[in-house]
Amino acid sequence: MKNEKKLSYISKHYNTLEVNTTFYHFVKKDVFRKWYGETTDNFIFSIKAPRFYTHLKRLKIDDEMINSVKLFLANIQELKEKLWSLLIQLPESFKENIDRLELFFGLIVQILDDFEYKPDIAIEFRDSSWFKEEIYDLLKKFNVALVIANSSRYPYVIKTTADFSYMRFHWPESMFLWKYSEDELRYWKSEIDKFSKNLKKVYVYFNNDLDANAVENADFLMSLFDDNILV
């Protein structure tokens, strides 16, 4: 199945997709425009921020970073009302640096202020040094969601820091080859019910594993919820 047909198919069966391509490659404006046209009216996107910001620049603000962020945020505007969230994923080698994080959030918010479509922002930390109250307070200040990333490889905490939540299932046994049992997904359904009582919405994404277990897992989890969850 060609990529454009895959996207059209996904949008008819699911309500959202987390785009990983933008993490590795520069995506032109017309590509986002094409994605918009290939998906159903009620479909939404979560766009992953480029690793240039997180892994290479490590959130350090300079002219190169500012210009790149401006271009990136301008390009994703082509998704229009289907642009719902922006995911920032830090590497496990990146230890806590609250000053850089605050400046980076400030840059994003300042640039987005000039645009019509302002996505929710979520961040995934992969080092435990970030899990502290000062960081949580900063996330709350900018209404940034702390990603709840279920994984045996990386640390995570179940905590809400925004008016929405963002969850990623990375699989506990293997990062890419594992299937959640129905009992495990029922457990996570109950956990999501607990922490999402006062939230506007919850984004939930499964890793696209080699055996395509993500499809079955997503289908089952969706069957447990009503329309307030985005899977």
C-alpha positions as CSV (number, residue, x, y, z in Angstrom):
1,M,0.0,0.0,0.0
2,K,1.4,3.4,-1.0
3,N,2.1,5.9,1.8
4,E,-0.8,8.2,0.7
5,K,-3.2,5.3,0.7
6,K,-1.9,4.2,4.1
7,L,-2.6,7.6,5.6
8,S,-6.1,7.7,4.1
9,Y,-6.8,4.3,5.5
10,I,-5.5,5.2,8.9
11,S,-7.7,8.3,9.1
12,K,-10.8,6.3,8.3
13,H,-10.2,3.8,11.1
14,Y,-8.5,5.9,13.8
15,N,-8.8,9.5,15.0
16,T,-5.1,10.4,15.3
17,L,-1.6,9.7,14.2
18,E,1.8,10.6,15.8
19,V,4.1,11.6,13.0
20,N,7.7,10.4,13.5
21,T,9.0,11.5,10.1
22,T,9.4,15.1,11.3
23,F,11.8,13.9,14.0
24,Y,14.4,12.6,11.5
25,H,13.7,14.7,8.3
26,F,12.9,18.2,7.3
27,V,9.3,18.1,5.9
28,K,8.3,20.7,3.4
29,K,5.1,22.8,3.7
30,D,3.5,21.2,0.7
31,V,3.8,17.7,2.3
32,F,1.8,18.9,5.3
33,R,-0.7,20.4,3.0
34,K,-1.0,17.0,1.2
35,W,-1.4,15.2,4.5
36,Y,-4.3,17.5,5.3
37,G,-6.0,16.7,2.1
38,E,-5.5,13.0,2.4
39,T,-7.2,12.6,5.8
40,T,-10.8,12.7,7.0
41,D,-12.3,15.9,8.4
42,N,-12.2,14.7,12.0
43,F,-8.6,13.3,11.9
44,I,-5.9,15.0,14.0
45,F,-2.1,14.9,13.9
46,S,0.5,14.9,16.6
47,I,3.8,16.1,15.2
48,K,7.1,15.1,16.7
49,A,9.6,18.0,17.0
50,P,12.9,17.6,15.0
51,R,15.8,15.8,16.8
52,F,17.9,18.8,15.7
53,Y,16.4,20.7,18.6
54,T,16.5,18.0,21.2
55,H,19.4,15.7,20.4
56,L,21.8,18.0,18.5
57,K,21.1,21.5,19.9
58,R,19.9,20.0,23.2
59,L,17.5,22.9,23.5
60,K,20.2,25.6,23.3
61,I,18.8,28.8,21.8
62,D,20.9,30.6,19.1
63,D,20.1,32.1,15.7
64,E,20.2,28.8,14.0
65,M,17.7,27.3,16.4
66,I,15.4,30.3,16.3
67,N,15.2,30.3,12.5
68,S,14.7,26.5,12.3
69,V,11.9,26.6,14.9
70,K,10.2,29.5,13.1
71,L,10.3,27.5,9.8
72,F,9.1,24.3,11.4
73,L,6.2,25.9,13.2
74,A,5.2,27.8,10.0
75,N,5.2,24.6,7.9
76,I,3.0,22.6,10.3
77,Q,0.4,25.3,10.1
78,E,-0.6,23.7,6.8
79,L,-2.3,21.0,8.8
80,K,-4.7,23.7,10.0
81,E,-7.4,22.5,12.4
82,K,-6.0,19.0,12.3
83,L,-2.8,20.1,14.1
84,W,-3.6,19.2,17.7
85,S,-0.3,18.4,19.4
86,L,3.5,18.8,19.3
87,L,5.6,16.1,20.9
88,I,9.1,16.9,22.2
89,Q,11.2,13.9,23.0
90,L,14.5,14.4,24.9
91,P,17.3,11.8,24.6
92,E,18.2,9.7,27.7
93,S,21.7,11.3,27.7
94,F,20.2,14.7,28.3
95,K,20.1,15.5,32.1
96,E,17.9,18.0,33.8
97,N,18.5,21.6,32.7
98,I,15.5,23.7,33.7
99,D,17.0,27.0,32.3
100,R,17.3,25.6,28.8
101,L,13.9,24.0,29.0
102,E,12.2,27.3,30.1
103,L,13.9,29.3,27.3
104,F,12.9,26.7,24.7
105,F,9.2,26.7,25.8
106,G,9.3,30.4,25.8
107,L,10.6,30.4,22.2
108,I,7.9,28.1,21.0
109,V,5.1,30.0,22.7
110,Q,6.4,33.3,21.4
111,I,6.6,32.0,17.8
112,L,3.2,30.2,18.0
113,D,1.6,33.5,19.1
114,D,1.9,34.7,15.6
115,F,0.1,31.7,14.1
116,E,-3.5,30.8,13.9
117,Y,-3.1,27.1,14.9
118,K,-1.5,26.5,18.3
119,P,-1.0,22.8,19.1
120,D,-0.9,21.3,22.6
121,I,2.7,20.7,23.7
122,A,3.9,17.5,25.3
123,I,7.4,16.5,26.4
124,E,8.9,13.1,27.1
125,F,11.9,12.9,29.4
126,R,14.1,9.8,29.2
127,D,16.3,10.5,32.3
128,S,15.0,10.5,35.8
129,S,16.8,13.7,36.7
130,W,13.9,15.6,35.1
131,F,11.2,14.1,37.4
132,K,11.2,16.8,40.1
133,E,8.7,19.4,41.4
134,E,10.5,22.3,39.8
135,I,10.2,20.8,36.4
136,Y,6.5,19.9,37.0
137,D,5.8,23.5,38.0
138,L,7.5,24.8,34.8
139,L,5.4,22.4,32.7
140,K,2.3,23.7,34.4
141,K,3.3,27.3,33.8
142,F,3.4,26.6,30.0
143,N,0.5,24.1,30.1
144,V,2.9,21.4,28.7
145,A,1.9,17.8,29.3
146,L,4.4,15.4,30.9
147,V,4.4,12.3,28.6
148,I,3.5,9.1,30.4
149,A,5.7,6.7,28.4
150,N,5.1,3.1,29.5
151,S,8.5,1.4,29.0
152,S,10.9,-0.9,30.9
153,R,13.9,0.9,29.3
154,Y,13.1,4.5,30.3
155,P,11.8,5.9,33.5
156,Y,8.3,7.4,33.7
157,V,5.8,8.8,36.2
158,I,2.1,9.1,36.0
159,K,1.5,12.8,36.6
160,T,-0.6,15.5,34.9
161,T,0.9,18.9,34.3
162,A,-1.6,20.4,31.8
163,D,-5.3,20.4,30.9
164,F,-4.7,17.4,28.8
165,S,-2.5,14.3,29.0
166,Y,-0.3,12.4,26.5
167,M,0.5,8.7,26.8
168,R,2.9,6.6,24.7
169,F,3.0,2.8,24.9
170,H,6.6,1.7,24.2
171,W,6.1,-1.9,25.5
172,P,7.7,-3.1,28.7
173,E,9.4,-6.2,27.5
174,S,10.9,-5.1,24.2
175,M,10.9,-1.6,22.7
176,F,9.4,-2.8,19.4
177,L,8.3,-6.4,19.6
178,W,5.7,-6.9,22.3
179,K,1.9,-7.2,22.6
180,Y,-0.1,-5.9,25.5
181,S,-2.6,-8.4,26.9
182,E,-6.2,-7.4,27.2
183,D,-5.8,-7.5,31.0
184,E,-2.9,-5.1,30.8
185,L,-4.8,-2.7,28.6
186,R,-7.8,-2.9,31.0
187,Y,-5.4,-1.9,33.8
188,W,-4.2,1.1,31.8
189,K,-7.7,2.0,31.0
190,S,-8.4,2.2,34.8
191,E,-5.3,4.3,35.3
192,I,-6.2,6.7,32.5
193,D,-9.7,7.0,34.1
194,K,-8.1,8.0,37.4
195,F,-5.7,10.7,36.2
196,S,-7.9,12.1,33.4
197,K,-11.0,13.0,35.4
198,N,-10.5,16.8,35.1
199,L,-8.7,16.8,31.8
200,K,-10.1,18.0,28.4
201,K,-8.6,15.1,26.5
202,V,-6.0,12.3,26.5
203,Y,-3.8,11.4,23.6
204,V,-2.7,7.8,23.5
205,Y,-0.2,6.3,21.0
206,F,1.3,2.8,20.5
207,N,4.7,2.1,19.0
208,N,4.4,0.9,15.4
209,D,6.1,-2.5,16.1
210,L,7.3,-4.9,13.5
211,D,4.5,-7.4,14.1
212,A,1.8,-4.7,13.9
213,N,0.6,-5.4,17.4
214,A,0.0,-1.7,17.8
215,V,-3.1,-2.0,15.6
216,E,-4.7,-4.7,17.7
217,N,-3.7,-3.0,20.9
218,A,-5.2,0.3,19.8
219,D,-8.4,-1.3,18.6
220,F,-9.0,-3.0,21.9
221,L,-8.1,0.1,24.0
222,M,-10.4,2.2,21.9
223,S,-13.2,-0.2,22.5
224,L,-12.9,0.4,26.2
225,F,-13.4,4.2,26.0
226,D,-15.9,6.7,24.8
227,D,-15.1,9.6,22.5
228,N,-12.9,11.6,24.9
229,I,-9.8,9.6,24.2
230,L,-7.7,10.0,21.1
231,V,-5.9,6.7,20.1
